Amino acid sequence: MTKDLTKGTPWKVILIYAIPILIGNLFQQLYNMADTVIVGNILGLDALAAVGSTGVLMFLILGFTMGLTSGFAVPVAQMFGAGQEKKLRHFVGLTVIWSAVVAGVMTIVAGIFCKPLLKLINTPENIIDQAYIYILIIFLGQAFSMLYNTCASLLRAVGDSRTPLYFLIFSCLLNIGLDYLMIGGLKMGVAGAAVATITAQGISGILCVFLISRRFPVLHLSKEDFNMDWGMTKTMFGIGLPMAFQFSITAIGALVLQSTVNSFGSTVVGAQTAAAKIQFLAEQPYQAVCATIATYVAQNIGAGRYDRVRTGMRNCYLIILLSGAFAFFMLRVPSEALLRLFVSDISEEAVKYAMINLKVSSIFTLFLGYLFLFRNALQGAGLPVIPLWGGVIEFFARILVCLIANHLNVATDTRYLVVCMASPSAWIGACIILFVRYVMFAREINRRESNG
């Protein structure tokens, strides 16, 4: 069930690998949209705003662990491409150990600091209690999330993008069913939405481990694979930590942005939440192709197939351009009726703010696509430092735009329009530095190939 990405026509290999990721992402977004619809229509706009206001905190903490596990999988992909199965399994064994350690530490840290962080980002008083209940339960159950993400990252590293899809679909459908049971049937409120999420992730993660033990011999571990090797551990954290911090730094910038949005009140927070669901859907082709390029580059670098790295990236330039056209259309189409899918009692004012957000995003969405492409290519090559600096640029860009917005003495609509420019400014700034570093990397692999 593994897939060698060092063979076959690059664009075909990339698209075939990306399709299951795209379908999985769409199911994930389908779940997120269903979750939003259930919360918004059963519990109302304040509950939707409460859940939506925690998004950046989830990205801050869970994004750190996702970045780390993705980084841990890069050496696995490189060893798979090089055909070194013994070292591959040792990297997998160390990934299991360190993922468990990180999950335990992050659960404690997140549980302690989630309430102060909600206050720090100016969560409106009328929704902060619901937001705290929701995010605390999510954080306490993040070990389940990390279990699934670790398994999915390892499977993708050895070229299998289908199995994570199957378990993601299962998790999404289970999650929706549990949402109806716990929110609508058991009347658990936003706590029910959180419990449903971690329960579905936990069951999926456990089933994924079981399947790996039955059907993926290349990932079967022996006792010696868990022996501590500090050199390999250094390699893993040398790639994983910059990727994790890149997620977190970007999330901190998003926290500042969320704090500014929160200052507009719960109506704008709810509008931003509904708009974000549509944005995430529009971005999915980007996400799928760029997740693919990370594994593709890692395997081909491991195999020394530098020519395929160049060809695959050239193919992706066109794919991202076409995906950008799709994203532009998706962000321009939404109407009041579509926004009302997320919350039935959304006000005319909230619809207005959501449409402002979506129109601004549509203009700059192509920069986001190329940002993802260059970032993932560099990370797949084992070069995560510049992507980290890209995250730093995103952080300062968002802060600068939010500071400008906070000091403007203009109408609320205009000030919110400026706030909506925070993310596009971050995308453009990060995209420039990532492009420059990729050009340097491309020249480097040209020299390697010339030297034999």
Helices and strands as residue ranges (DSSP letters): H 10-38, I 39-43, H 45-53, H 55-82, H 85-120, H 128-140, H 142-157, H 162-179, I 180-185, H 190-215, G 217-219, G 223-226, H 230-262, H 266-303, H 306-332, H 336-339, H 348-380, H 385-406, H 412-420, H 422-450
